[in-house]
Amino acid sequence: MFALHTVNRTELLFQQLDTILHHYSHGPFDPLHFLIQGRGMERWLQMRLAERQGICAMARFDFPNRFFATLAADLGLRLNDVAFERHRLTWLIDQLLGEPPFQTDPALRRYLQGPGPQLRRFQLARQLAQLFDQYQIQRPDWLAAWQRGERTGENLDPQVERWQAALWRRLYRQLGGHRGELWQALIRRLQEPLPGTLLPQAVFLFGVGFLPRLMVEVLAALARHTDVHLLLLTPVDGYWADLPGKRARALAMIRQDPDLEWDSRHHPLLVSLGRRGAQFQRLLLETVEPTLESACFYRHPEPEHLLHHLQNDLADGVLTRPAEPLPVTIELHRCHTPLREVEVARDCILARLQADPELKLEDIAVMAPDIGAYQPYLEAVFADLPHHIADRTLGRRNGLLEVLVAALELLAGRFEWEAVLELLGRPLVRERFGLSPWQLPQLERWVRDCAIRWGLDGRQRESLGLPPVEHNSWRIGVDRMILGWMAASDEAWQDIMPYAEVEGQMGAALLKLADFVQVLQRFWRRWQQPLPLHQWQETLSGFIEALFAETAETLAAREALAQLLETLPDSEEYPAAVELAVITDWLRSRVEEVVSDDFLSGGITCCTLLPMRSVPFRLTVVVGLSEGAFPQRETPPTFDLLTAHPRLGDRSLRLDQRYQFLELLLSTRDCLILTYQGLTPEKNEPLPPAQVVSELIDTLDHYGIGRDQWIFDHPSHPFHPDYFREGGPLPTPDPDRFAVARAMLRPGRSWQFWPGDFELNDEPVEDLDFAELFDFYRDAQSWFCKRRLQLHQINREMLPDPREPFGVDGLTAWRMRCQILEALWMEADPVTILRRAQLAGEWPQGEAGRQRFEQERRLAQLLHQAASGCGAGATREPRWHEVEVAGLRLYGKLDKCHQQGNLLVEPGKLCGKYLFRAWLYHLLAQSLEPSPTWLVSLAEDRKRKDEVVVRCFEPCDNWRELLTPWVTHFLRHWRRPSHWLPEWGWHWLGIHRAPGGKKPLSPRQKAEKWRRKCLDAGVTESYALLFGDTLTEDRIESLRSDYDSLLREFPD
């Protein structure tokens, strides 16, 4: 007997099962055979049986494949032969594709030709193995025709069918059969008489939402000898196999009357999400004639909330609006980032736990289309909540395998500087080479300064088909560091420029970096030659020993790797040698396989949103429902004949995932919470959700539910004040967040590091070096952080690209002009500067570098000519001087003195920091003797970029009077930071010292224009750190008096 039991709630399905079990007499040691398709359902069913019977001891849970394999073995047959496993098929197909008939096949050539031919062949073999694996179960008639040398008789692509048939015939001769034949042999055997004691009294399939046609035929044959009960969760009470698809429904609406109440005919969610379930019902009815046992178990309870009403409508197959308003227990939260999604999910769970004392953590599930992508966020945000994460990949379960694969991909790639340092920063790798965490930033700075960009050495670059040059490679960079550490000279030695920043004991960290690079180089050279598969286990084990510290985690990784390598074919089955890229690709595919375990093992269950996972939860939270995430986009290969010619019962990932979302709606009891990245982090612009969520939004619109009742937009951080206002998106009881939100709203206070009235409590300054004064007025806030607070900010400049320089940025060009100017003053040949810069990897090589160098030399020569034409005379020796101003002793060296005055040459464009430094230098120089000061720089106007600007400050006797405001301002801000910004001062001069024109500006207009200019100019990072980055015109206006006092006497 084949009995089909359908109901729309998993708990009711279990009630059916319990009723059925009472009709069978089982001994205490007689097993109950349950067929399930997920360990989660197995765990849930075990717990329900134990609750009902007091114990669950003799229940045997099997996947359908394993159950039928055991049955076939009892009948003297074999079903799941190791020879037919997909991983083994991959290597067999890869070997066949390497033979001349397939290498020269014009239809296959476009898949096999290109860079990395062995890797391309292996990846093609893996796709074909998956395809042939599906053919064996879903198209055994095609394979039978190909084995006879015939065509299938269907309208298949003749070119694709030709080479696939030829490949299958070769593969079939090696295999001696296929899985489809074994299943058909089992069906024929089950159609014959069987011993009475061989089979159990009954077999129960619980929560199995879909089976291929061949498996259904096996069940039908099995039902001739024993009772088969298929307990199926289905949304509709009754027959619904004739459910139209979305396209058919739309065409019917167009052809008939679009104004008809189409929702009263078919529920829109059934049409959009239920196609897989309807197809399975149709397949069952076409293949077997089941006894239907479901009518008395369907329930239509009085709905307590909208989710109940939706489930009742799905059971009836139509959409009806509630008679009276119901609580909306479906929520959609739009967030900016995955982290915010998880934070919002946690807040929702805490709010539900607080509102419902009967809600337990075991009644809550957090799901995601890919739980691995959210695992780091879940582990951090849910650290204080008992939870467990199921469905982790093998790499997630053993993190060292992920690191191993990353290391192998590094060896097979370009050795980009960030990837190499990222590998070195892994804890087990770092410990293996004796490095501490604080040494890693130092090493990164050295690597960046030495212009290491990519490539191990010239030989490694040559292996990629590129010239064997070594500039910007790891070998040259490490040699530069070691040479600079050991040698006192800064001259090139054997075309290697020493890097002089490594000193003393810091060399120990450098040697450890060199050891690490040497290990990578040794294994890269060893693996340049392909190895037989049986040798990879030994060499990979040695790689782990050389790269990772010896810990329990390392031993576990070795054991896991050994188990994976045991699945490789032996040398007789696959005698060819394998490249590093192929073994890396194979290992990556294996460590990304999902291992389903730890389901319902205590606390909140975090798992992947998988088909046939209809375990009921009171509260279900689904994160990660962004556009394209669920259902996932499928891009089948062009040679996939299954997709081109589908049949009833074929598997489809998109249909499976759509039906899983429908099962999710059926399996949630009290509340369903959905989150996705619905807002851009940069501009807060809306983003579309996953397609299934969009269809749910449309459906709830039909129910008349306003979107503001269940769709919520969240701020980008959890301490936003909106969370603590009445009617906010999600109230939160977190006291720490509340404290931050309250501080943000404190009147009259901006969010800044430095308290407004606070001052450092130390002795006043008595002596000051000239250089300190210059640095203060160049960047007052950065000077205060470093000099007074000992706070060294990390330079957030853009990281260099992992490639050799083909262009030059502004800072590098400025440095080159400085060096050329110095060479011109010393009458040296600037060409040597180009050679040094190219040897250091800081300047483009070849003709491109030479042409750019000539551009910078031309600018430097213009500056030199303009400086020589000022009439400053010969250079004097630097003069040590000291002077007292405003009670402060200033001292230092004046090194820009010439016979006829002072000359400052700045190789950049004229701006505030250059101008005010020259002015301060001029005033200090006047204390020695009255003399002019010339400032030579490039023009600010970009349209006249080659023009040089010369600014001259005339001798003055009142230098002390002019210098006093600047020194006084400095003293006033010795204990507290200054708001001085040179660019704001530059704009002040541009407005107050500009020619009046036809209609001079009034003081009020000048002040207003200056405020706008300052707003446009913005602030520096140090200023934003100390005072916040929120600028207003009122705030700028409050600072205007400082600029007026400093710049009032500035010369025109």
Sequence and secondary structure as in RCSB ss.txt:
>XXXX:A:sequence
MFALHTVNRTELLFQQLDTILHHYSHGPFDPLHFLIQGRGMERWLQMRLAERQGICAMARFDFPNRFFATLAADL
GLRLNDVAFERHRLTWLIDQLLGEPPFQTDPALRRYLQGPGPQLRRFQLARQLAQLFDQYQIQRPDWLAAWQRGE
RTGENLDPQVERWQAALWRRLYRQLGGHRGELWQALIRRLQEPLPGTLLPQAVFLFGVGFLPRLMVEVLAALARH
TDVHLLLLTPVDGYWADLPGKRARALAMIRQDPDLEWDSRHHPLLVSLGRRGAQFQRLLLETVEPTLESACFYRH
PEPEHLLHHLQNDLADGVLTRPAEPLPVTIELHRCHTPLREVEVARDCILARLQADPELKLEDIAVMAPDIGAYQ
PYLEAVFADLPHHIADRTLGRRNGLLEVLVAALELLAGRFEWEAVLELLGRPLVRERFGLSPWQLPQLERWVRDC
AIRWGLDGRQRESLGLPPVEHNSWRIGVDRMILGWMAASDEAWQDIMPYAEVEGQMGAALLKLADFVQVLQRFWR
RWQQPLPLHQWQETLSGFIEALFAETAETLAAREALAQLLETLPDSEEYPAAVELAVITDWLRSRVEEVVSDDFL
SGGITCCTLLPMRSVPFRLTVVVGLSEGAFPQRETPPTFDLLTAHPRLGDRSLRLDQRYQFLELLLSTRDCLILT
YQGLTPEKNEPLPPAQVVSELIDTLDHYGIGRDQWIFDHPSHPFHPDYFREGGPLPTPDPDRFAVARAMLRPGRS
WQFWPGDFELNDEPVEDLDFAELFDFYRDAQSWFCKRRLQLHQINREMLPDPREPFGVDGLTAWRMRCQILEALW
MEADPVTILRRAQLAGEWPQGEAGRQRFEQERRLAQLLHQAASGCGAGATREPRWHEVEVAGLRLYGKLDKCHQQ
GNLLVEPGKLCGKYLFRAWLYHLLAQSLEPSPTWLVSLAEDRKRKDEVVVRCFEPCDNWRELLTPWVTHFLRHWR
RPSHWLPEWGWHWLGIHRAPGGKKPLSPRQKAEKWRRKCLDAGVTESYALLFGDTLTEDRIESLRSDYDSLLREF
PD
>XXXX:A:secstr
 EEEEEES HHHHHHHHHHHHTTS   TT  EEEE S HHHHHHHHHHHHHHHS   SEEEE HHHHHHHHHHHT
T   S GGG HHHHHHHHHHHHTSHHHHS HHHHHHH SSSHHHHHHHHHHHHHHHHHHHHHH HHHHHHHHTT 
  SS   HHHHHHHHHHHHHHHHHHTS HHHHHHHHHHHHTS   TTSS SEEEEES     HHHHHHHHHHTTT
SEEEEEEE SSSS  TT   HHHHHHHHHHS TTS GGGTS HHHHHH HHHHHHHHHHHHH   EE  GGG   
   SSHHHHHHHHHHHTS    SS     EEEEEESSHHHHHHHHHHHHHHHHHH TT  GGGEEEEESSHHHHH
HHHHHHTTTS EEE SEEHHHHSHHHHHHHHHHHHHTTT  HHHHHHHHTSHHHHHHTT  TTHHHHHHHHHHHT
T  S SSHHHHHHTTS    TTSHHHHHHHHHHHHH S  S BTTB   TT  GGGHHHHHHHHHHHHHHHHHHH
HTTS EEHHHHHHHHHHHHHHHS  SHHHHHHHHHHHHHHTTS  TTT  SEE HHHHHHHHHHHHTSEE   TT
SSSEEEEE  TT    EEEEEE   BTTTTTT     TT HHHHS  TT   HHHHHHHHHHHHHHHEEEEEEEE
EE B TTT  B  B HHHHHHHHHHHHTT  GGGTEEE  SSTT GGGGSTT SS    HHHHHHHHHHT TT  
S SS TT    S    EEEHHHHHHHHH HHHHIIIIIS            SS  SS  HHHHHHHHHHHHHHHH
TT  THHHHHHHHHTT S  HHHHHHHHHHHHHHHHHHHHHHHTT   SB   EEEEEEETTEEEEEEE  EETT
EEEEEEEEE  HHHHHHHHHHHHHHHTTS   EEEEEE S GGGTT EEEEEE   S HHHHHHHHHHHHHHTSS
S     HHHHHHHHHHHSS   SS   HHHHHHHHHHHHHHH   HHHHHHH S   HHHHHHTHHHHHHHHTT 
  
